[in-house]
Amino acid sequence: MRVITLFSWIRNAFAAIAMFMMSSLAAGQDAATASPPSQAGSRDDNIRELQAQMSELKSVLAEVRAEMLRSHTETIELRQELQTTRQQLAAIGLSTNNVSHPTGEAGPPGSVMASPQSQGGEETIQKLEEEQQLSNAKLKELHQAKVESASKYPVRLSGLILLNLFSNRGVVNNLDYPTLVVPDRPIDSRGGFGASLRQSLFGLEIFGPRVRGARVSADVQFDFAGGFPNALDGVTMGLLRLRTGVIRMEWPNTTLVAGQDIPFFSPLSPSSIASLALPAFSYAGNLWTWTPQVRLEHRFEFTNNSSVLLQAGILDPLTGEPPISQFLRVPQAGEASRQPAYAARVAWSRRILNRQLTLGMGGYYSRQDWGFHRTLDGWAGTSDWTIPVGNRWELSGEFYRGRALGGLGGGIGRSVLSSGPITDPRTQVRGLNATGGWAQVKFRQTEKLEWNAAFGQDNSLAQDLRRFSISQSYFDPSLARNRSSLLNFIYRPRSDLLISGEYRRLRTFTIQGDSDKADQINLSMGVLF
């Protein structure tokens, strides 16, 4: 504001000088053309006018000088305040070099290390710098070209370009993101090495109108893990695959969700960048299958820090069977029952240590018709937890107990066992009982680096596996237990850059008691957009 006032005074000074010069020229012209009798009077008038203008000019220049002196004084005061701030930062052990390096680069040699008492202040400043970077990114986003939709509602493109490098020891069912260990044959290699981009993700978010007070939005996500074309080097040409896609109507405390999503009664998965095409510990204790569903959620706020979430909905009653046809969809056992699956969950949350503690319990039921009046019930009871321990540690996990859960990834992907071909009316069909779960310990070393250790297991009931002398299933009926464990780090040098390394151990048991082992080392690098 003072700078604007200064320029205003300078402008007035130049205006006064210009008026003076124009008046002088006009006076000279009048003196040259005036008659001799009036020349003396005109000269006196011009002198008086010139004196008045000079007086006004002196006044303007004096005000300009005073304003410049005030500005100079304020500049000196600001420099003194800056010097005082630097001295205060130095007093708590934080040099200005550390403050000015948001990327975490080290200061120049000879800089003073922060004392233990100042580590909290340094972490606070790093967090503020990260938030500032995020705010700057959002401001830049406002200047970017948006994806235009036919409806003119805002659309946002997002995703992850991810490269996985992996090395396996042992024979696994899938080279890049294995879930099971398979018995080796003489022709099989005892390991392998490769790289892939087919776990890269991209998605669209749509922000729709308000309908009856509800905010409408939708999102859909894809990857390239849908198989391979029958072509030379087809393993590098992963096919596009639908993952999830939902439509939401959100009121202040109530949400209606319709689409294909995770099982809402089993909402968690271990943290892993090495396994995105399938969530980590799929078929090893993690109920995960992305399922078409409609659910209603309502949150009750008890206090500012405590709430209860109620969820209930219906789902497609999947049974885990592979499609009969590549192009035509025929009803499978769950869909042949002519009723949906039903599920519900209740979760209590509380804010502690600036983190969210959540404890949840859920239930699931589906009816299955395997033909020839062979019907059975599939069900599950689930629990999940996320527990912060201190400022850096976190415990999380899930547990389930149920029957005929192959459509959700339980029972190592199997819902039933049969005594013969399923097309034979004399064949007996029994639902497979199973228990499973996983647990994870997370350590956040810094805001940018975290470590995760996890273990999971899926265990089918041995009594069910031995019910028939010769059991059959659409998937290996001899599998009894499947275990998986991992140790990884996830590093984010920037909010849009991911670097991760992971070691994973797999072990699969059969009903005969033997087992096979495999290991994988995975290095990942990804860029978010």
RABEL-V773659 format. One record per helix or strand of 2 or more residues. SS is the DSSP state (@ for helix, = for strand). FROM is the first residue (numbers start at 1). TO is the last residue. If there is no record, write none. Layout:
SS&FROM&TO / SS&FROM&TO
This chain:
@&2&33 / @&36&91 / @&96&99 / @&116&142 / =&154&169 / =&191&196 / =&201&211 / =&214&223 / @&234&236 / =&241&250 / =&254&261 / =&291&301 / =&306&315 / @&333&336 / =&341&352 / =&355&369 / =&375&389 / =&393&403 / @&406&408 / @&411&413 / =&416&418 / =&429&431 / =&433&444 / =&449&460 / @&462&465 / =&479&494 / =&497&510 / =&515&528
